[in-house]
Amino acid sequence: MAKQGRLTREKFGYTMPVDEPLYPKPPVYYRDMETITVAYETDENAALDLLPEAAGFELTLPATVRIVIAKMPFTTFGAYEEAYQFLDCTWEGEPCIYPVRILLNQESALAAGREIWGNPKKFGHIEWQQESEVMQGIVERPKGSRICTVQMKPERPVDLEPYDMKPMGLRVIPNPEGGDPSLADLVLNSCRVTPKQAWSGRGSISFGVESELDPWHALPIKRITDALYVRSDMDVAPTAKVVKRFF
């Protein structure tokens, strides 16, 4: 005789697989993270075309993009490297960022970013290099197909106080029955960043393959405005806020 299963709802883990979740429930901790950030002005219309329409969510002008190459030797997801391209925005007048493209090389961080916070993460190849005075990040997908190269020369120390970084993600869950997504919403997260050292200097970004599969080049460079190297710790908040539900 067939028997029913005994895995009841109260026994479910935080995520799948429910008997051994892929990633931990937030908060998430990062230690001794190193980042190269190069900012540039981009075409306003190109930026607006990628920004979700939502009351209170607006593009900061002039339209500014930041590409970040991050090396994380310790996180509660595990060690990994990540590259992301985001737009400077505001939510109800307060500064936030909107991630447009993210590539990384760690599965649990990828899954958590997509499922919890709506971050558009994909697997990719990120390489961090330093030769003489130049720090360099290489972003490829697949390996050997270079999407962009980010370079920076740290030249002057900068005093940075701890601050809150607020990414706004567009979380979309497909509908297995077809039609509109089962869920689509904007999620405002919060990360507390504690800088240990920071250096400003000159920076450069060059796009490689103009792939329609990973169109980082769709936000063209008008002029480089800023470059920063930071070593820091970061704590991701235990909860985030759904600020708009589309479905």
C-alpha positions, -999 to +999 in steps of 0.1 A: +000+000+000+013+035-009+021+058+020+021+096+022+053+116+029+061+130+063+080+162+052+056+188+066+058+226+061+072+233+096+102+211+087+111+231+055+145+249+055+149+285+045+153+276+008+157+247-015+166+219-010+143+222+020+161+194+039+196+210+033+193+246+021+218+259-004+225+292+015+220+306+050+192+329+061+205+365+063+222+384+078+253+377+056+288+387+066+318+398+044+353+404+058+384+419+042+365+426+010+385+444-017+368+465-044+377+485-074+350+510-084+351+531-115+322+555-122+312+571-155+285+593-170+263+575-195+235+583-219+204+593-199+179+576-223+199+543-223+198+543-185+160+551-183+153+522-207+168+498-181+152+514-149+119+499-137+090+523-138+078+528-102+065+557-082+093+572-060+121+553-078+142+577-100+174+580-119+200+604-104+212+630-129+236+632-146+231+595-153+259+577-135+271+541-138+295+523-115+313+491-124+327+473-094+352+444-093+351+427-059+373+401-043+358+385-012+382+362+006+357+354+034+319+355+034+293+333+050+285+322+014+321+312+009+349+330-009+342+344-044+348+372-069+321+394-084+316+421-109+286+444-111+273+473-131+248+496-114+230+529-118+229+557-091+192+562-082+170+575-054+140+559-037+116+586-022+145+610-023+171+587-006+201+574-024+201+538-036+216+518-064+200+497-091+221+467-103+218+462-140+243+433-146+261+411-121+285+382-127+301+360-101+316+326-095+299+312-064+266+293-065+251+300-031+257+338-034+242+337-069+211+318-058+205+340-027+210+372-047+184+362-073+159+346-050+159+369-020+169+404-033+162+403-070+198+408-080+204+399-117+232+375-111+247+350-136+278+328-135+309+344-150+346+346-149+361+375-129+399+379-126+416+403-102+452+413-111+478+438-099+509+446-118+532+475-106+508+503-095+478+492-116+449+472-103+429+455-129+396+435-131+387+413-161+351+403-166+344+374-190+314+353-200+321+326-211+358+325-202+378+340-230+350+363-242+359+395-225+330+418-216+350+446-199+383+455-184+384+478-153+417+495-143+426+518-114+457+534-100+454+540-062+471+574-056+457+593-027+443+580+007+406+588+014+388+589+047+356+570+044+332+567+074+309+536+077+279+539+054+247+520+043+246+508+007+210+503-005+206+481-036+172+480-052+165+447-070+138+436-095+128+401-084+109+381-110+097+346-104+084+328-136+050+312-137+053+275-144+018+276-161+029+303-185+017+339-189+027+367-165+053+360-138+040+344-106+057+373-088+075+405-098+085+431-072+111+457-063+131+448-032+151+474-013+180+458+006+205+474+030+242+466+035+264+482+062+299+489+049+328+495+072+358+508+053+393+499+066+412+518+040+403+537+008+423+552-021+412+574-049+430+577-083+426+575-120+405+548-135+396+533-169+369+510-183+370+494-218+343+472-232+353+441-251+329+419-269+296+438-275+275+407-267+237+409-269+237+381-243+256+403-218+251+438-230+272+458-205+281+481-234+244+492-236+253+519-210+279+537-230+308+557-215+307+595-219+334+603-194+350+587-164+342+606-132+357+587-103+378+557-093+382+542-058+399+512-042+384+501-008+392+474+016+362+469+040+339+446+059+302+444+050+271+431+068+239+424+048+207+432+068+186+403+081+155+416+063+148+436+031+117+455+021+094+449-008+086+485-020+065+477-050+047+446-062+039+445-099+021+411-099 
